[in-house]
Amino acid sequence: MDRRFSMKTVIGLMLLAVSATFLLSYFALSFHFGVHSEHHADIQRFREMREVISARYIGEVDEVYLTEMALAATVIGLGDRWSRYLTAEEYAYHLVRVQNQHQGIGIVFNRVEDTNEVRIDSVTPGSPAEEAGLLAEDVIVRLAGYDTIELENEDVRQLVTDHFGGSIVLEVRGADDVIRTVYVEVRTFFVNPVTFEMMEGNVGYIRIANFDITSGEKTLAAIEELRETGAESLIFDVRTNPGGRVNELLMVLDYLLPEGELFVFEDQNGNEQIRTSGSDYLAMPMVVLINEHSFSAAEFFAAILQENEWAQIVGAQTSGKSRSQVMIPLRDGAAIQLSTSRYLTPGRVDLYEVGGITPDYVIENEDGEDLQLEWALGLLR
């Protein structure tokens, strides 16, 4: 009797141990995969919708594309125009672009209205296209053996991408109407974000295309060279500058401005992180050109110089992008660009809340004339 009871007890304990192990494993897996998370019902709804589409939709279903669109829509649902989802391919391109590198041949093209041929609008300095002798206004008649009038713009881009690492053959008609054959490398190339020149009246003109990597040091080098050649005043052109890295922006502002608060970061809890400038500064007349396509770091460049009464601002009202984004990689190679904090000027101005920067002189360009630049030159002369 005692022995039988003992065996039952042992068997019971074994069953209890197995049950406990199963339950613990179930709850661990449930937690890991979201079965009991607050999002589980949403995941189930998405699954159900996908199953219905797969089972009932009359057309072909691209499952990968559907997933990408669903992920993108999740971020769009935040209602934040600066947050976005990037596919693995887009994220890889982003990592190249923020190094001020481009992939391709280095042209901007459009269509000839009458013939639908591809016309080159501009050639990027230092690009394979420039090295191959392509010029603005050249018309690409054939690309990799295809008549361009039969290609969509996306087809043109894809053909170039397909030749990455090699070269692509173009048949080009120049201004003299002579068609020539051009071989262009398709590769990664560096694009200098800063160009400069001395203008009439010893005015140094500096165009900053973005504030990505190398833009800070390139801007300082441009200032030094212009000063050495006799510049008595400076124009900084950040029109259609999409912004970039804050550290590149601060490198330039620290060089220009006297000692004091330079920039303020504020996190979602209202905690501030303040950056300051050193004692060295550059005291000379300055004008900053901005327009409605100047964003983020470009806006703050103008706003902080304006707030310090260090430069006059000429151009058009900006939109006011003062949210800071971080790029968060995902496991599959994709990424989320997510707004996680905001930027403020030293005077604690949130450019988003005030609707951007109002120039000291609101000037609109018209009829192909750069009236904004002319006005800036007039101020400095």
N, C-alpha and C positions, 0 to 999 in steps of 0.2 A: 504493500500500500504506500509506504513512504517513498519507495523507488519510483512508482508510477507518478506520484505527485511531483516528484523532483523532475522527471522527464517533461511533464506538462509545463512546469514552470520554465524550464530551459527553452522549450519550443516557443512558449509565449513571449519570453524575453527576446528571442531571436526575431520573431515576427514583429515585435514592437520596434526593435532596432532597425529592421528593414523598412518599416513604415516611416519611422522618423527620418531615416536617410532619404527616402523618396520625397517626403514632404519638404525637407530642407533643400534638396536639389531642385524641386519644383519651384519653390519660392525664390531661390537664388537665380534660376534661369528666368523666372517671371520678371524679377526685378531688372535683370540684365537686359532682357529683350522688350521690356516695357509693357508686359501683360497687365500689370496692376498699376502702371503709371497713369498720370492724369491725361496723357496723350493716347492711351490705348484705344479709346473709342474712336478718335480721329483716324488712327492708323487702320482700324477695322473698316471704317467708312471708305477710306482710300482703296483698301484692298477689294472691297465689294464693288466699287465703281470700276476698277481695273478688270475685275473678273467679268462684269457685265459687258464692258467694251470688247474684251477679247472674245467673248462668246457670241455677241450679237452684232457687232459693227460690220457693215457690209464691205468696207474697204480694207486695205492692208493696214496693219497696226505696227508702228515702229515703237517697240516697248522702251528702248533706250531714250528716244526723243521724248516720249511721254513722261518718263521719270525726270529728265532734265527740266522740262517745262514745269512740272509740279514743284520741284525744288526751287526754281526761280520764282514761281508764283508765291511761295511761302515768304520769301524775303520781300517781294513787292508788296505783300499784304501789310508790312509794317508801315507803309505810307511814307517812308523816308527815301527821298529821291537819290540819296548818296549811298545807301546800302544796296548791295546787289549780290547775286550768286554768279560765280564764274565756273564754267566747265573746266575739266582738266586741261583742255587745249587752250582756253582763254587765260587760265591762270599761268600756264607756261609762257604764253606770250607776254603777259603782264610782267613777269619776272625779268624778261629781256628788256621790255620797254622802260622800266624804272631805272635801268642802268644807262639810259639814253642810248640804247642800241635798237636798231630796227632790223627786221628780217624781210628780205625781198630784193628789189632792184633799186628802189628809191625814187619813185615818181608819183606825182598826183595827176590823175587823168580825168578827162570828161569826154563827152560825146560831141562830134561835129553834127550840128543840127540837121543839115541837109542830107548827109551820107550815112550817119550813124557810126562812122569810123571813130576810133579811139584817138583823141588828141591829148598830148602831154601838156598839162597846165604849168607844172613846175618840176624841176629836178633837184633833189636834195644834195646840197654840197657834201662832198666826200663819199658819195654813194657809188655803187657799181654802175648805175646809169650815167652819172657824170663821167666816170672813168672811161666808159665805152663811147662817149661823145654824143649822147642823146641831149637834145635841147628842148626847151619850152617851145611850144607851137609845132613841134614835130608831130606828124600823124602816123600812128602805127596801123599799117595796112593789113599785115599778117602777123600772127603771133603763134610761134611753134607750129607753123604750117596751117593754121586756121585763119580764115577771113574774119577780121574783127567785127565786121558789120553783122555777122551771124552769131556773135557771142554776147551773152549777157555780161554785165559788169562783174558779177560773182564768178562767172566762167573765166574771165580774164584773170582775176585774183587767184583762182584755183589753179590755173595753168602755171602761173608763176610759182606758186607754192609747191606744185608737183615737181618742179625742177630745182628745188632747194638742194644746195650742195654741188650743183653743176652749173651749166649755163643754158640760156634760152635764146632762141633765134628770133629776131624781129626784122620785118621788112618795113622800113620807115620812109615816109615822104617828107622831105624838108621844105623849107620856104622857097627853094628854087624849083620845086615840083619834081626833083630827081629822086627816084627810089633807091635806097641803099640797104644793104644787109648788115645788121649789127648783132654781134654776139655779146650778151650781157650775163655776168655772173649773178647767181641768186644765192645770197649769203647773208650772214649777220654783219652789220656795219655800225660803227659809232657815229652818232649825230651830235655835233657840238651844239649845246643849247643856248650858247651866247655868241652873238655877233656884235661888232662895234665899228664905228668910223668917226673920224673928225669932220664936223660940219662947219659951215661958214660962221665966222664970229667966235672961233675957238670953243665951239660947243661940242662936247663929247656925247655921242649918241650910242646907247647900249640897249640892244634888244635881248630880253631874257625870254626864251620860248617856253621854259618850264622851270620848276624848282626840284627836278629829280637829281640823281647822283651826278656830281661834278659841276653842277650849275653854280654853286657857291664860289668855289675856287676860280672857276672861269670868269665869273663876274668881277671878283677882286682883281684878277690879272688884267681884265679889260680896263678897269678904273685906273690901275697903276700905269698901264701903257699910255692911256689917253692923257693922264696928268704929265707924264714924262715928255710927251710931244706937244704940250702947251695948252691942254684943255683948262678953261677957266670956269666952266659950268658943265652940268651933266643932265642928260635926258635919259630916264629909264623907261623903256617901252615894255610893259607887261600886258599889252592888249592880246586877247585870245590866248592867254597863258592859263592852262588848266590847273596850276598849282603843283604840288609835289611834296617833298619832304621838308618838315619843319626845321630840321637841323641845317639844311642848305639855306633856307630863308634867314635863320638867326645868324648864320655866319656873315651874311651881307649886312643885316641890320646892326650887328655888333660893330662892324667896321665903320659904319656911317654915323651912328648915334653916340652921344656922350653917355657917361655913366648913369645908370638908373634902371628901373624896371623896363623890360623889353617885351615880354610876352607872358600870357597867363593861360595855363591849362586848368580846366575844371572838370572833375569826374562826375559820375551820376549822383554822388552824394553831396556835391557842392564843395568838395575839398580842392584847394588850389595848389598848383605847383607853379612857382614863379621863376622865370629866367631873366637874368640881368645882363647888362652890357658892361664892358670895361671902360677904363678912363680915356682911352684913345678914341678919336672921332675924326670925321672929315667935314670941315666947314667950308662949303662952297655952294653957290646957287644950284638948286636941283628942281626938276620937274618930273613927275611920273605920269605916263600915259596909260589910261585904263579904258575898258569898254565893257559891254554887257556879257562878254565871254571871258572876262578875267575872273578866275575863281580861287577860292581857298587861300593858299599861300600868297598868290599874286595880289589878292584883295588886301590881305593883312600887311603886305609890303607897303602898299599905298596908304592904308589906313593909319599905320603906326607912324610913318613919316609925316602924315598930315596932322595927326594928333600932337606930335612933338613940334609942329610948325617948322619942320626941317625941309619940306618940299611942297611945291604947289602941285595940285592934282588937276589934270586936264583930260577930258573925254566924256564918256557916257556912264550913267548909273550902273553899278554892278548888282548882282542878284543877292549877295549876302550868304556865302557858304562858310559857316563857322563851326561845323561839326567835324570832329576828328574820326577818321575811320582806321580800323586795323584789319589786316588781311589774315583770316584764320583758315589755315589749310585743313582740308577734310581727308579722311583715310584713303579715298579713292583717287586722290590727286586734284580734286576740285577744291574750291575755296569759297568762303563768304567774306565779302567786304562789309564790315559792320560798323555803324556809328557807335562809339563807346564813350566819347567825351566831347567837350566843346572848347573852342578857343575864345579868348577875350583879349582886347587890347589892354595896355597898362591902365587905361582909364576905365576898365571893366565894361567896355562896350561889346555887346554881342551883335555881330554884323547881321546875323540871321534875323534877330528881333527888330533891328532898325531898318531892315530892307536893303542892306548893302551900303556902298560908299557913294555919297553925293560929291562929285568933283567940285573943286573950287571954281572951275570954269567948265560948264556943260557945253560941249561942242560936238556937233554931229558931222561926220564926213558926208560928202554928197558928190555925185557925178564923177566918181573915181578920183576925186581930189582928197589928199590927206590933210584936211583942214585942222585936225587935232595936232598933228606934228607942226604945222605952220604956226599955230597959236603958241605952242610950247617954245618954238624958236623965237617968236616975237617977245615972249616974256623974258627970255634970257638975254636977248640982244639989248 
